[in-house]
Amino acid sequence: MEACSIAGASRPIRKITVLGVGGVGGLLAGQLIRKYGDAVSLVARGARGEHLRQQGLTIHSDLYGEYTVQPAAVTADPAELGVQDLILVSVKYAQLETAAAQLAPIVGPDTLVLPVMNGVHTAAKLGQLLGKGRMLQSVIYVVSSAGADYSITQYGDYTTIYLGEGERADEADAKAVCEALKAADIGCAMGITGTEVSKDAASMILADDNFATIVKAVVNGRGVYTNIKNSINFLLSGNMAGILCVLLTSILGLSVPFAPVHLLFINLLTDSLPAIAIGVEPATGGLLDQKPRDPKEPILTKGLLGKIFAYGAIIAAAVMAAYFIGLRDSGAELAMTMAFSTLTLARLFHGFNCRGIPSIFRIGLTTNKASIGAFFAGVVLLAAVLFIPGLNTLFEVAPFTMKEIGLVVLLAFLPTVVIQIYKVVGDAVRASRRK
């Protein structure tokens, strides 16, 4: 088996015992079994221990994967195991005397004993009960990342296992707690049983002391960050379309495709509503399937910039098609009106493209009611500008026929069709990779 080298041990760890397999102890046992297999022994009593000794157990967990406990790996009498290299103790404070009696036959002079309990203060009590007369290696447990092996780190005379955080600690333990929490990417402290020192050092405080809250916090945090990126994608890709249209007409020496009042209308009304709707897109469990993001990664990544330019170019192509049709049929005034109408409506449709990475068919059209409301509000505002007398004069809109209106709707919708086809193909590719 692979040797486990731990700071504080005088030799490589090859014989590992976990005393107590419920709660944190069971979680740690599973992680050790997955990595070190038959070298791990479990000490369990009562009905649960009897079941494990007779049948073994396969435990499934969405958060920590799967591990199998073989019957031969479980014992009720630790004395049968002989002296162990590493002992992890997961017991309640009231059971310390029983734990000490069980551990005594298997604790040698070089055995590393790491209490994994509800409080690091119990390490001192356990050390006294074992007759060592000194503080054992203290353990602070904080939640590890999904699927990761347990992490053991040395801080001076104290060893930390990243699985959770203790309820009380003396001054030396408090120092170890702070260093462990600060060393973690996200240090978690308990809001009810945690110390004030640990709360000050932590990045996150669990108000209900429930580890499941961390999963919810990760989903919500990733959801907020994803919505911010999607809103940026929507705003910048739409603006990119307008910039490309103006740039092309300037290069070709044609009349401008948009009047200043058109751009003001787009930016203040039809841009803001879909962007707000994208910002309140509900977080989904699928966000946990994503790999952790590098904290130093800029929000405008190469991939996002590529999407902004690509989406902007597709929308710009549709707008310029409408512009040239209007220029051919009636002149510059109708060309500007059709370009303005197409860009506005295309960006309203584009709001659905920017709700997430998957296609709208996978996300669900009605899962975000705000996006539907923003779309129809934008359509009503655009219709008011185009058809209400007085407003059409104010916004420099030329009259146009039903045929031209139909062309505007068709051209405005085409970019969304193209982008959604691309997303559907992406969905299929990702699904095949998961298989």
Sequence and secondary structure as in RCSB ss.txt:
>XXXX:A:sequence
MEACSIAGASRPIRKITVLGVGGVGGLLAGQLIRKYGDAVSLVARGARGEHLRQQGLTIHSDLYGEYTVQPAAVT
ADPAELGVQDLILVSVKYAQLETAAAQLAPIVGPDTLVLPVMNGVHTAAKLGQLLGKGRMLQSVIYVVSSAGADY
SITQYGDYTTIYLGEGERADEADAKAVCEALKAADIGCAMGITGTEVSKDAASMILADDNFATIVKAVVNGRGVY
TNIKNSINFLLSGNMAGILCVLLTSILGLSVPFAPVHLLFINLLTDSLPAIAIGVEPATGGLLDQKPRDPKEPIL
TKGLLGKIFAYGAIIAAAVMAAYFIGLRDSGAELAMTMAFSTLTLARLFHGFNCRGIPSIFRIGLTTNKASIGAF
FAGVVLLAAVLFIPGLNTLFEVAPFTMKEIGLVVLLAFLPTVVIQIYKVVGDAVRASRRK
>XXXX:A:secstr
   B  TT SS B  EEEE  STHHHHHHHHHHHHHGGGEEEE  HHHHHHHHHH EEEEETTTEEEEE GGGEE
S GGGG S SEEEE   GGGHHHHHHHHGGG  TT EEEE SS TTHHHHHHHHTT  S           TT   
 EEEETTEEEETT   S   HHHHHHHHHHHHHSSS EEESSSS HHHHHH SEEETT  THHHHHHHHHHHHHH
HHHHHHHHHHHHHHHHHHHHHHHHHHHT   SS HHHHHHIIIIITHHHHHHHHT    GGGGGS    TT  SS
 HHHHHHHHHHHHHHHHHHHHHHHHHHHHT HHHHHHHHHHHHHHHHHHHHHHTT SS HHHH TTS HHHHHHH
HHHHHHHHHHHHSTTHHHHTT     HHHHHHHHHHHHHHHHHHHHHHHHHHHHHHHHH 
